[in-house]
Amino acid sequence: MPISVHYGLTVLIWGLTWTAIRLQVEAAPVDISVFYRFVMASVVALLVVALVRRLEKLTLKQHGWLVLQGATLYSINFLLIYRAAESMTSGLLAVVFSLAALFNALNGWLWLQLKPTARLYPAISLGITGVALLFWHDLQLGNATATSILFAIAGTFWFSMGNLVSVKVRMSQVPLFLANAWAMVYGAVILGIWCLLQGVEWVVPTSATFWGATVFLAVPGSIVAFYCYITVIQTLGADKAGYATVLFPVVALSVSTWLEGFEWTTTAVLGASLALLGNYVLFRSAKA
């Protein structure tokens, strides 16, 4: 499958997860909702690996990297981002999370000595400006606390570090799907321990809407999307892959237009155009 398809699926699926997350957390506490998501994702992923007879034995060192991947991509980053979402608008959160593209470039340069291309920073600047204009109304509300902003930045940075960990996992010769399956297991374990320490009420929602949203978040939203995203990281680099975090808010608002009657103002159209232009600047001479 062409890498452009992996990239497109990442943007499309993650754009749709915004609506699914909202439906999920309306029926259960945030922490337990994320826990159910990754328990389901890890079980399904391991079953698939077992069915195709790819459940290989891994070394302790390889498992160590997978624990770190689970902590950075499939647990702590979600806890931080969801904490931020409790007291800031989704629009402002989208703007902060789009900084992942910048963090990926800087962390890759700092930790892996991967110097970004000259067109990366103009592209990211266009993208972040575009996302800010998309959610201009939300930004004007100014209801975010300093704590929520710090949670959002920390969650985004932690997600970015997880991108680099996925590169190290690949270097340790663990097959991608198997790596993701085990990393999600460890992420679910971390989330479960966190819920126990926090004294979270272990409710089992009975809503079909909750479980429908959870299935979507676990299978397409986690197994498929993260497989595609990490494939993009390993093929094009974390810096270019990170631009997906700029584009999926555009998809989310397109869905909101259909489901919730979001109105496309001149500012929003300009913002979406700038985000797409940034994508063009970044990939115009890259081979898909």
N, C-alpha and C positions, 0 to 999 in steps of 0.2 A: 504494500500500500504506500503511495507517495507520501513524503513527509508533509506536504501541504495539506493532505487529508487529515493526518494526525493533528496538525495545528488547528485546522478548521473545526474538527470535532471537539477539541479542548475548549475553544472559544464558545462554540454552540452549547455544549453540555453545561459548562460552568455558568453560562448566561442563564440557563434554565433553572439551575440549582437555587437561585435567589428566591424564586417563588416557592419551591419545594421546602426550603428551610423555614420560610415564614409559616407554611402550613404545618410543619412538624412541631415547631416550638410553641404553637398555640395550644397544643394538647398535652405537653409534658415539659418539665424543667429543662433548661438549656443543656446542662451537663449530661443528664441522663439521655437526652435526645441524641447528642453526639456519640455517646457510648453505644446506644442501640445501632446507630448508623455503622460504626466500625466493627462491632461484633458481627453484624450481618455481612458486611463486606468481606471480612477476613474469613468467615466460614464458607461463603460462596467461592471466594478465590482459592482457598485450600482444597475444596471439593473438586473444582475444575482441574487444578494441578494434579490431584490424585487420580482423577478419571483419565487424564491423558498420560498418566504414568511419568510425570516429570517432577515428582516429589523427591528431589535428590537430597543426600546427606550433605550438610554444610559444616564447615569448621567453626570453632568458637569465635575466631576472629571475624569470620563472615557474619555470624549471628550478632556480634558486637556492633558492626556497622548497621545491621538491620534494626537493632534496638534504637540506635541513634536516628535512623531514618523514621522509625515509628514515632519517636519523640518530637521530631521536627516537622514532619509532614502530616501525620495522622492523629495528633492528639493535642499537644501543648499549643501549637499555633491556632487551632480551632478554639480552644478555651479562651485564649487571649482576645481573638477577634470577636467572639460572641460576647465576651465581657464588655468590649468596647461598644458593641451594638446596643447594649442595654440602655445607654445614655447618650447616643449620638444618632443622627439621621443616617439612613442607609446611603444617602448620597455622599456625605462627608466621608463615611467609611470606605466607599468605593474610590474616592480620590486618594485617601491615604494608602489603600491597598494597591493602587496602581503604581505606587512607589516601589513595588517589588521589582519592576523592570530596572529601575535605577540601582536598587540594592544588589540585584543579581550581577549587574555589570561591575559594581565596585567590589563586591565580595569575591567574584571570580578573579579579578585583577589582584586583589590583596592576598587571597589564599591559594589560588591555583596559577598565578602569574599569567592569566589569560587577558591580554590587553584588548580592550573593546575597539571595534572598528570606528572610524572617524564619523560615520553617519549615525552612530547609536544615540549619542546625546541629543542631537537635534530631533531625532525621531521620538525619543522619550519626552522631550520638552513639549513637542506637539501633542503627544498622547495625553500627558497629565493635564495640560491646559484644556484639551478637548473634554476630558472627563470632568474637570472643574466646571466648565461651561454647561455640560450636560446636567449637572446637579446644582446649577447656580442658585436656584430657589432654596434648596436645602442648606447650602452654605450660608445664605443670608439669614437663616433662622438662628444660627449661632448658639445652639443649645448644648453643644458638647462641653464636657468638663475637661480640665487638664488631665485628670486620671484616665478618662476614656480615650483621649487622644494618645496618651502614652501606651495604653493597652493596644490600641490599633497599630501604632508604629512598632511596638515590640512583637506583636503577632505577625506583622508583615515581614519584619527582619528575620524572625525565626523561620518563617516559611521560606525565605530566601536562602537561609543557611541549609535548610532541608534540600533545596535544589542542588547545592554543592555536595551534600552527603550522598545524593543519588548518583552523582558522578563517581564518587569514591566506591560506592557499592558496585557500580559497573566495572570499575578497575579491579575489584576483588573477584571478578569472574562469576558472579551470581546471575543466572538467567533473570531477565527483567520481570516476567510475570511471577516467578517464584519469589523474587526479592520483594515485590509489592505485597504478595500474600502474607509473608512472614512479618514484614514491617507493619502491616495493618493489624496482625495479631498482637504485636507488641504495643501498638498504639492503643488498641482496645484494652489491653491489660493496664496500661498507664492511666487511661480514662477511668477504668473501674476502680483502681486504687484511689484516684482523686475523688471520685464520688463517695467512696467509703470514708475517706478522711474528712470530707466536707459534710458528712451526714445527710447526703441527698436522699430524699424520699424515693424509694425504689418502686415507683408506680409502673404499671403495665397498661398503657393506653388501650382503650377498646375501640377507638375511632378508626374507621376504615381509611379516612383521609390521612391520619397520622402514618399508618403502616404503608399506604400507597406512596406517600412522600418519602418515607424511610427507604423503601425498596428502590425508588428512583435515585436517592442520594447514595445508597450503598453500591448499587450495580453500575448504572451509567455514570453517576456523579463521582464515584470513588474508583471503582475497578477500571472502567473504560477510560474515563477522562484522565486519571493519573497515569495510566499506562501510555496513553497518547502523549501526555505532557512530558513525561520523563523520556519518551522516545525522541521528542523534539529537542529536549535538553542534550541528549547524548549525540544527536545528529548535528544540530545547529549551534549548540552552546546555550548555557543558562541565560546569557544576556538577551539573545533573540527570543528564546522561549518565554522569558518574563513579560514580553509585550502582550501576551495573551491576557494578562491581568488588566491591561488597558482596554482591550476590546470587549471583554465579556460584559461590562456594564452596558455597552451599546445594545447587546443582545437582550439583556435583562429588561431594558426600557422598551425595546420593541415588543417583548412579551407583555409588558405592563400596558402597552397601548391596546393590545387585544383583550386582555383579561380585566384590566382595572381602569381603562379609559384615560391613560396618560396622554396629555396634550403636548404635541411637539411645537414648542415656541421657536422663534427665530434663533434664540441663544442655544437651545438644545440641538437644533439642526446644525448650527455652526460647530458646536462641540463635537457631535458625531462625525462631522466632516473632517475636523482636525485630527481626531483619533484615527480615522481611516487613512488620512494623508500621512500620519506618522508611520503607520504600518507600511505604506508604499515606500516611504523614504528608507525604512529599515531593510526591506526585502527586494528593492527594485533590481539589484544586481546579484541577489543570492540565488543559487540553484536550488529548486525545490526537490 
